[in-house]
């Protein structure tokens, strides 16, 4: 009894990822979540978006992918509004130093 090879597609999309397909996936994700995915989410895998390895192959990194498709690139370290961003702020909303 020989093993029959399994048929593998190029991607989860069923075809090679193109810039148009990636743009459609990002637009769809953004409409549903009102934000772009984080790198952590991309590494974990998101339905409708290419794998992190494919993103690196096509664009080099996720930030380049976002800017290529017209999305604002998020600052490294987290999302605005996350508790680690809102802890140390002065009354004007600026980051407070340890001395203040």
N, C-alpha and C positions, 0 to 999 in steps of 0.2 A: 504494500500500500504506500504509494508515494504521496508526498505532501504537495498540494497544489499551491502555487504562489498566490498570495492575496493581491488584489488590485488596489493600488494606492493612488489617491489623487494628489495633486500638487499642494493643495491646502484644504482647510476646512470649508472654504468657499466653493470647492469643486473645480477650480481653475487657478491659474497663476494669479497672484495678487498684482493688480495694476494700481497706478495712482488714483484712477477713477473709483475703483472698488474700495480702496482705503478711505478716500474722501467721503464716499457714500456711508461707509461704516462709522466714520467719525461723526458725520452729520446726524446719523440715526441715534448714536449713543448720546450726543449732545442734546437732541430733542427730548430724549427720555429722561435724562438725568440733570439737565441744565448745567452741565460742566463737562470738561474733558476728563478722560481717565488719567489716573496717576500712573507712574511707572510701575509701582508695586502691583496695581491692578493689571497692567499690561503683561507683566511677568507671570502673574497667576493665570492669565488667560481670560479673554472676554469673548463671548459669542458674538460673531459678526465683525470682529477685528482680527488682523493677522497676529501671529505670535510675535513675541519680543524679538526673536532671532530674525524673523522676516522684516520687521521694522528696522532693525540694525542693518540688514542687507540692503534694503531699499533706500533708507534715508541717513543712516549713520547713527542716529539717536532719536528719541521720541520728541525732543524739542524741535528738531529740524522738521519732523513730520508735521507737528502742529503748525509751525510757521508756514510750511509749504502749502497747507490747506487753509490758511487764513485765520487760524486760531491764535489767541494770545498765549505766549509761552509763560508758564507758571514759574515763579521763583523757586529755586532749589530748597528743599527742606519741608515743604508741607503746603497745605491749602490755607488761604486766608479764612479766618473764622474758626479755625481749629483752636482748641484750648491753649496749645503751646504758643500761639500767636497773640492771644488776647490777654495774657497774664501780666506782662510788664509794660503797661502803657501809661503815659501821663494824661492829664485831663484833655489835652488837645488831640489825643489819639496817636501820638508818636511814641516810639519805643522809649521807655525810661531806662536810664543807666542805673547801675548798682548804687551810685552815690546819691541819687535822688530819693 
